[in-house]
């Protein structure tokens, strides 16, 4: 008899988590009547970071000469005409890169240089976990500084309120690239089994070689998970969660029929978001 582990995926819809949202209270309240022992609670890093107000207004960022070079030449020319093709990017993505906004793009690159470093700034998007999708105006959302501490806080709150034995995982939608037991992560995170040597090189190698892509677990608290299982769960949750108002800033602006920096908080508040996913292991006998 063959025993296989499968998963039931349950997505939880909530309002958009504006800065100042009491995310721990929201998470506990929506989960208390839904979870079971053994469940894995997967949370969106960006939703948590936004709720914590971990945002920077890029219109206030002063760009260096290097940042301007990365926005105008590196992203537009090198990514738009060379690396985009090498990495098998979608034609629409390549067109967007060739028209990368010089002014705001330079400010974004400066932010990446300051918070993530040069190798991360060489990426064409999501540099070091910095994200501008599902974020209004000229704001950018920074990654969590200590994701493991955030996961522990949520884990303790759920355990105290429900008495359930669950696992809490925080996930970044940016891709980890895998080949057998080699897993190249986009940035350094406290999850055993992930290899990191610079987000730019990770992305180029992974995309060029067409390695398997999954979302990236950045913190796990509760039951110990093998990295292969953690990656599978992260990807299941990421696919179920979707992209909210849009996968990219361009998609988001197109959805609301406004300019790239004209999306408002009010617009985002009209969209139902799915920052919480319950992954329930189900043992299957064959």
PyMOL commands that set and color helices and strands:
alter all, ss='L'
color gray80, all
select helices_A, chain A and resi 23-31+45-51+58-60+65-86+91-98+102-115+118-121+127-129+147-162+199-208+227-241+249-256+265-269
alter helices_A, ss='H'
color red, helices_A
select strands_A, chain A and resi 3-14+40-44+55-57+139-141+167-179+182-184+212-221+273-285
alter strands_A, ss='S'
color yellow, strands_A
deselect
rebuild
show_as cartoon
